[in-house]
Amino acid sequence: MNKITLEVPEEMMQRLKSQNQPLQSLLLQALNEYLEQRSPTKTKTWELCGAFEVVNLDPSELISEIGLTNYAENLDQDLY
């Protein structure tokens, strides 16, 4: 584990001390939440990947035996 030096305003320190958790735990939790929110791989699109499933596959759009589809290439036909 790495050590850091941090200057915290007195008013904020008083508020932090009133929590029922060690300061180190609070800071690690805050840093972890920050990193999760700022993670470039966890975009909204990334979160949606795999969230939807095509229930009734169109046999004409299957491109492999394992069930991969060609829906993206035929999207215009489906939309218009």
C-alpha positions as CSV (number, residue, x, y, z in Angstrom):
1,M,0.0,0.0,0.0
2,N,1.2,3.5,-0.7
3,K,1.2,6.5,1.7
4,I,0.0,9.9,0.8
5,T,0.1,13.3,2.6
6,L,-3.1,15.3,2.4
7,E,-3.9,18.7,3.8
8,V,-7.6,18.8,4.9
9,P,-9.3,22.0,6.1
10,E,-10.1,22.0,9.8
11,E,-13.9,22.3,9.2
12,M,-13.8,19.2,7.0
13,M,-11.7,17.3,9.5
14,Q,-14.2,17.9,12.2
15,R,-17.0,16.6,10.0
16,L,-15.0,13.5,9.1
17,K,-14.2,12.8,12.7
18,S,-17.9,12.7,13.5
19,Q,-18.3,9.7,11.2
20,N,-18.4,6.2,12.7
21,Q,-15.6,5.0,10.4
22,P,-11.9,5.4,10.4
23,L,-10.6,8.3,8.2
24,Q,-8.5,5.9,6.1
25,S,-11.6,3.8,5.3
26,L,-13.6,6.8,4.3
27,L,-10.9,8.1,2.0
28,L,-10.4,4.7,0.4
29,Q,-14.1,4.4,-0.2
30,A,-14.3,7.9,-1.7
31,L,-11.4,7.2,-4.0
32,N,-12.9,3.9,-5.1
33,E,-16.2,5.5,-5.9
34,Y,-14.5,8.3,-7.8
35,L,-12.5,5.7,-9.9
36,E,-15.6,3.7,-10.6
37,Q,-17.5,6.8,-11.9
38,R,-14.5,8.0,-14.0
39,S,-13.6,4.6,-15.4
40,P,-13.3,5.0,-19.2
41,T,-14.4,1.4,-19.7
42,K,-17.7,1.7,-17.9
43,T,-19.6,3.9,-20.2
44,K,-23.4,3.7,-20.5
45,T,-22.9,1.7,-23.7
46,W,-20.6,-0.7,-21.9
47,E,-23.1,-1.2,-19.1
48,L,-25.8,-2.1,-21.7
49,C,-23.7,-4.7,-23.5
50,G,-25.2,-8.0,-22.9
51,A,-28.2,-6.5,-21.2
52,F,-30.6,-7.3,-24.1
53,E,-31.3,-10.6,-25.7
54,V,-33.0,-11.4,-29.1
55,V,-35.6,-13.9,-28.1
56,N,-36.9,-15.0,-31.6
57,L,-33.8,-15.1,-33.8
58,D,-34.4,-14.5,-37.5
59,P,-32.8,-17.5,-39.2
60,S,-32.0,-15.4,-42.3
61,E,-29.7,-13.2,-40.2
62,L,-27.8,-15.9,-38.4
63,I,-24.1,-16.0,-39.4
64,S,-22.9,-18.8,-37.3
65,E,-23.9,-22.0,-35.6
66,I,-23.4,-20.5,-32.2
67,G,-26.2,-17.9,-32.6
68,L,-24.3,-14.8,-33.7
69,T,-26.5,-12.5,-35.7
70,N,-26.0,-10.0,-38.5
71,Y,-28.7,-7.6,-37.1
72,A,-26.4,-4.5,-37.1
73,E,-25.9,-4.8,-40.9
74,N,-29.6,-5.1,-41.5
75,L,-30.7,-2.4,-39.0
76,D,-31.8,0.1,-41.7
77,Q,-34.2,-2.5,-43.1
78,D,-35.7,-3.1,-39.6
79,L,-36.0,0.6,-38.8
80,Y,-37.5,1.8,-42.1
